[in-house]
């Protein structure tokens, strides 16, 4: 490994029923997040795993900000998401299909625009690997800055 390794693994087996009008139960995402964390730990990475109730939009964005602040050029950041994905109408005109793709976090949907803003705060030369096991996840990373 060229530099340090960091990870954020996210897995949601259910969702706040008030926020989504359903708990959206899934069986495997928490196990996926734990397994990815185990792999990353085995490679000597340091990080955090956010499961179901802990996987809120503010927690995910805070963890991304924290790892962006410490990651240096040559470091690798692994971000994995396992859970529901969805889409909502595009309000800023940046989507060719007229929809923002989302990660469904415990409290609300996190827009691909918000993820794009999070990727943009990483220093040039930090390598970011994102694995999204969700529906509608294509544009969550398609606009990663070329310098990242």
Secondary structure, 3 states (H helix, E strand, C coil): CCCCEEEEEEECCCCCHHHHCCCCCCCCHHHHHHHHHHHHHHCCCEEEEEEHHHCCHHHHHHHHHHHHHHCCCCCEEEEEEECCEEEEECCCCCCCCCEEEEEECCCCEEEHHHHHHHHHCCCCCCEEEEEEECCCCHHHCCCCCCCC
